[in-house]
Amino acid sequence: MRLLLDAASQDKDLTADDVAERYPWPESGKWVRAMMVTTLDGAAVGPDGLSKSVTSAADQVVFNAVRRFADVVLVGAQTVRAEQYTPMTAKPEDAVRRAEAGQTPAPVIAVVTGSLELPWELPVWSGSTHRPIVLTHEGAVPERLARAREHADVLTLPVLSPDQIIDALVARGLRRIVTEGGPTLLRELIAADLVDEADITLSPGFSGTANSPATAMLSEVRGFRLEQVLEQDGFLMTRHLRAGAER
Ligand SMILES: NC(=O)c1ccc[n+]([C@@H]2O[C@H](COP(=O)([O-])OP(=O)(O)OC[C@H]3O[C@@H](n4cnc5c(N)ncnc54)[C@H](OP(=O)(O)O)[C@@H]3O)[C@@H](O)[C@H]2O)c1
């Protein structure tokens, strides 16, 4: 057993760039990381029904560090409906660094939805650097498909399964994938053993789980190994790698 930190630890403060370096992407190949915050009692949201009440400034630094050099931010429709996503852009210096690495200037947002009932009035659709992607299935309602195509590149998959979702992104050259949830989409990706890395922040409080999205049980516990822990203000920002994940 090792002592990683205690309440008296006075480690050096990391800059945003330091943090980004601690969340590296592999040089090649597909890599799927999950970025989530959870309370001590396992809730994904606080009383506001949002993650806002359970996150912190440090958690947001990590959140942004993971986004900065991702190819795509993958989210479930309910997260976009609840969290009012803002446009996906990148700072000019990040755009330059991304270009040097052969990436698009900013990450693209990809939304998974069966219903296609999305908040089209949000600026995330028109204000993002890259046209957002919507992943749906071939049986989607034609009128809703037509509306979605006004705002996004719509990929209609035979089945909206986790494998097909990830394959469709990789086929477009989007191999550095961060999923920001929600819990329902994350559960599907985990059940399919598609998540290589879980970047989970432990928020030091209890909020109750009544408002938290309930997710179906997995058939077995999916194991991850601890790779790194950062701490600020009692928030623990962890990196866990899937057992057997090769970077
Ligand atoms: N703590 C955190 O870090 C965190 C992160 C993200 C979100 N949240 C919170 O979590 C809540 C949202 O999470 P959630 O679990 O309820 O929903 P979610 O995972 O964000 O989205 C679920 C929706 O995604 C679509 N979807 C996902 N997989 C699908 C599949 N295989 N086939 C068809 N459709 C699929 C469906 O959309 P349609 O209904 O359109 O068909 C489904 O209703 C919000 O309250 C948000 O604030 C917390």
The ligand as an SDF file (V2000), in Angstrom:
LIG
                    3D

 48 52  0  0  0  0  0  0  0  0999 V2000
  -21.1030   13.8510  -13.8980 N   0  0  0  0  0  0  0  0  0  0  0  0
  -20.7280   13.9570  -15.1490 C   0  0  0  0  0  0  0  0  0  0  0  0
  -19.5340   13.9680  -15.4380 O   0  0  0  0  0  0  0  0  0  0  0  0
  -21.7660   14.0550  -16.2210 C   0  0  0  0  0  0  0  0  0  0  0  0
  -21.3700   13.9500  -17.5550 C   0  0  0  0  0  0  0  0  0  0  0  0
  -22.3300   14.0240  -18.5360 C   0  0  0  0  0  0  0  0  0  0  0  0
  -23.6580   14.1690  -18.1910 C   0  0  0  0  0  0  0  0  0  0  0  0
  -24.0020   14.2860  -16.8900 N   0  0  0  0  0  0  0  0  0  0  0  0
  -25.4170   14.4110  -16.5200 C   0  0  0  0  0  0  0  0  0  0  0  0
  -26.0290   13.1830  -16.8740 O   0  0  0  0  0  0  0  0  0  0  0  0
  -27.3260   13.4150  -17.4060 C   0  0  0  0  0  0  0  0  0  0  0  0
  -27.3960   12.8440  -18.7930 C   0  0  0  0  0  0  0  0  0  0  0  0
  -26.9610   11.5190  -18.7930 O   0  0  0  0  0  0  0  0  0  0  0  0
  -27.9230   10.3150  -19.2110 P   0  0  0  0  0  0  0  0  0  0  0  0
  -27.2430    9.0670  -18.7690 O   0  0  0  0  0  0  0  0  0  0  0  0
  -29.2960   10.5820  -18.7310 O   0  0  0  0  0  0  0  0  0  0  0  0
  -27.9810   10.4170  -20.7910 O   0  0  0  0  0  0  0  0  0  0  0  0
  -26.8360   10.4380  -21.9420 P   0  0  0  0  0  0  0  0  0  0  0  0
  -25.9710    9.2340  -21.8650 O   0  0  0  0  0  0  0  0  0  0  0  0
  -26.2000   11.7750  -22.0000 O   0  0  0  0  0  0  0  0  0  0  0  0
  -27.7680   10.3510  -23.2200 O   0  0  0  0  0  0  0  0  0  0  0  0
  -28.6530    9.2820  -23.3840 C   0  0  0  0  0  0  0  0  0  0  0  0
  -29.2740    9.4470  -24.7430 C   0  0  0  0  0  0  0  0  0  0  0  0
  -28.3090    9.1940  -25.7430 O   0  0  0  0  0  0  0  0  0  0  0  0
  -28.9170    8.5290  -26.8210 C   0  0  0  0  0  0  0  0  0  0  0  0
  -28.3040    7.2000  -26.8690 N   0  0  0  0  0  0  0  0  0  0  0  0
  -27.2610    6.7600  -26.1840 C   0  0  0  0  0  0  0  0  0  0  0  0
  -26.9350    5.5200  -26.5420 N   0  0  0  0  0  0  0  0  0  0  0  0
  -27.8090    5.1810  -27.5000 C   0  0  0  0  0  0  0  0  0  0  0  0
  -28.0030    4.0180  -28.2730 C   0  0  0  0  0  0  0  0  0  0  0  0
  -27.1710    2.9810  -28.1900 N   0  0  0  0  0  0  0  0  0  0  0  0
  -29.0290    3.9840  -29.1330 N   0  0  0  0  0  0  0  0  0  0  0  0
  -29.8440    5.0370  -29.2460 C   0  0  0  0  0  0  0  0  0  0  0  0
  -29.6970    6.1830  -28.5450 N   0  0  0  0  0  0  0  0  0  0  0  0
  -28.6850    6.2290  -27.6890 C   0  0  0  0  0  0  0  0  0  0  0  0
  -30.4000    8.4980  -26.5320 C   0  0  0  0  0  0  0  0  0  0  0  0
  -30.8740    9.7200  -27.0600 O   0  0  0  0  0  0  0  0  0  0  0  0
  -32.3660   10.0220  -27.5160 P   0  0  0  0  0  0  0  0  0  0  0  0
  -33.1500   10.0960  -26.2540 O   0  0  0  0  0  0  0  0  0  0  0  0
  -32.2800   11.3150  -28.2440 O   0  0  0  0  0  0  0  0  0  0  0  0
  -32.8010    8.8910  -28.4120 O   0  0  0  0  0  0  0  0  0  0  0  0
  -30.4080    8.4920  -25.0130 C   0  0  0  0  0  0  0  0  0  0  0  0
  -31.6240    8.9490  -24.4610 O   0  0  0  0  0  0  0  0  0  0  0  0
  -27.5480   14.8990  -17.3510 C   0  0  0  0  0  0  0  0  0  0  0  0
  -28.2520   15.1860  -16.1750 O   0  0  0  0  0  0  0  0  0  0  0  0
  -26.1670   15.4790  -17.2700 C   0  0  0  0  0  0  0  0  0  0  0  0
  -26.1800   16.6880  -16.5650 O   0  0  0  0  0  0  0  0  0  0  0  0
  -23.0980   14.2160  -15.8930 C   0  0  0  0  0  0  0  0  0  0  0  0
  1  2  1  0
  2  3  2  0
  2  4  1  0
  4  5  1  0
  4 48  2  0
  5  6  2  0
  6  7  1  0
  7  8  2  0
  8  9  1  0
  8 48  1  0
  9 10  1  0
  9 46  1  0
 10 11  1  0
 11 12  1  0
 11 44  1  0
 12 13  1  0
 13 14  1  0
 14 15  2  0
 14 16  1  0
 14 17  1  0
 17 18  1  0
 18 19  2  0
 18 20  1  0
 18 21  1  0
 21 22  1  0
 22 23  1  0
 23 24  1  0
 23 42  1  0
 24 25  1  0
 25 26  1  0
 25 36  1  0
 26 27  1  0
 26 35  1  0
 27 28  2  0
 28 29  1  0
 29 30  1  0
 29 35  2  0
 30 31  1  0
 30 32  2  0
 32 33  1  0
 33 34  2  0
 34 35  1  0
 36 37  1  0
 36 42  1  0
 37 38  1  0
 38 39  2  0
 38 40  1  0
 38 41  1  0
 42 43  1  0
 44 45  1  0
 44 46  1  0
 46 47  1  0
M  CHG  2   8   1  16  -1
M  END
$$$$
